[in-house]
Amino acid sequence: MSDGMPSVRHTANRSRPPSTEAVFEARTADEWISQLRAQVSVQFSFRSIVHSLFQPAGQAEIFNRHIFSAFSFRVILEGIQSLVADCDSEDFPILGVPTKSELRQALAQVQCCIANSPHLTDSERLETLLRWHTLCLDACIDSAYLCRSICARYDIAQHVCPVRGAIESDIDIITWVHTVDARRSLLHAIAIQEIVEQLPRGRAHVIHIPSSLFAAATVYVVFSLGGQNNVNTPSIIDWQTALATDFNSGLGPGQPDSISQFETKRYMRGEYSSIFGKMGTTQNLLYELNSMQKLFRCLCSQWGIAYDMADVLDQWNALCH
């Protein structure tokens, strides 16, 4: 009756971003009127925003001239999440879906905008980055697939990640932990844990926290089972560099890499492994898994699924020890 499709892709969303949060947070009628008059009419839709993200770097004009609210960022990230899910095809690519390198380019532009947005509170920025890191992790490897693979290999019953109808190939853990995507996944997993630990307790109701933390724990377990209980990572990570495709070139003539860019490139090339000696920060993944168990116990009071996640993590932890 409304002449709308019963189902539509997130990336085809024709809605426009809402007004800034300041309008809704006005404490008086005069302040509300003042904020309304200061509003600039938004002429573009979420559909055009997502489209602009896949243009060459520096050409995303919408991101350069509009300040997004936390709500708008959530909508944008859900649009990218739908593309990440479509891109996760092991047998052959799905028609019309961006490549993983194109998705990383889009995610890099979003991260820049989130980090520099003056209208996000500290808690909103952390929550938005938590979702961003989770999408980046799943753009490297489907964390649900990793969970199913580990549980199938070690005969562990789990109800967190339902088994799909098609038979999935088993993952070679030893080989995978030495890949570029594995190193990227680990950086995002560490960031996810750090963000969850920083979030105020009153923000534990955020819907993505349990699944994000479980995805991070899954990556830790895979590295541990792959023989890497202690890992070296850069002290400061340049996320734009971590999401890049080429780790050998510099920024260009007269533009040397910063320390964080240089160290991130070395890590992505695999030069932080034990054979090169210790660099940056050393993470003990077994210790971090114990910390995650405590975090899940806290989440159980708000999220029922956290009980199932904690149970699986307990069994994984026993395997790693």
Steps between C-alpha positions, in 0.01 A plus 500: 500500500792734566650404162814378677681172466440245782876453514775733387878505532649728765715657229185604306361700795355824355440660843694813584713534814303649791561837658796533730461380858509862622140552383373213714714593799377861521390583856277800418265601221727788402803271476296255293393774256858626479633155419230443239585825323869410502433171324618461144257308282646159414464430129654154487388154614670213678509332160717781360717501815587132464557548125745784568705277730597283205634790296879555486650626825457873545191517278240418765359854493205419723731396783701816457207740534258339745524420870331170585330408826559171682168376362604578141829318549308193620286503185806541277683215672199269465504572128865400481430196716253372242774526236751324725252215547444475122875509436560198724477242224763228493407334170435788258432877523141626511405729213501870582681469835816707567831320544661474843758763411219739397320428828818578694531831312142592596555396862818709514305812395234435764764456773654836412160668529415329832837586654478867399130564563456785754136409570554156656529458875781279628257212559338540157840502331603181682172325415525602133863389478407170666258429216756621246772267630259206497412563134869528414567170675219327312628654175821302564342173610145397591526462880191275503675267256807495727279412798328215317832371368665486845197338664467240224868411520499452878143364527368791707124559506405864442181697432656839431571466127240273334632242257407584141342250264804477272807306611783740582866429439723476806749781561873428520573688820879472481507650151235766558661665806799594280290682239447876458128465572578319825731780612233757414239297690720488807548878505123551483439232766740675739331835432156348565608368840655834594183690405270267697723544803487881461122531456312614811296223662183687418569449128504118521152496343647575154374215283830427325718458810454121555550404134795738459676366808431140395646567154815639665523198733466267201801660332703471823414130525597430139839668552553308824407165342728595210795513739514877552416567864727807511471747214684824426297792368579869435470728801301750292299375202433709191166356388516655154824311442365177653210504253719574199593245234863602438734501802822571312453850359532827694265798493680655209790738425578723796242321718676241714295257705422594859622262772154343533473451123848351480442262791155399372647416157771288661239312700278442196800363309552246779816659639372490858531122527741348750770439239542877462522559874256679728347828386215721609270350762487133599153354557450178699184362343439242773497778758268709281263203460473480878415871506233443235340228711452757776350748253248241380394426857421870538305501172290199608289725724379694193532259208375140505715407201806586711436183704541284188803699388664469842440123500668458159788727604555293819542187287729677256710635784544148634626388158752783481645414841 
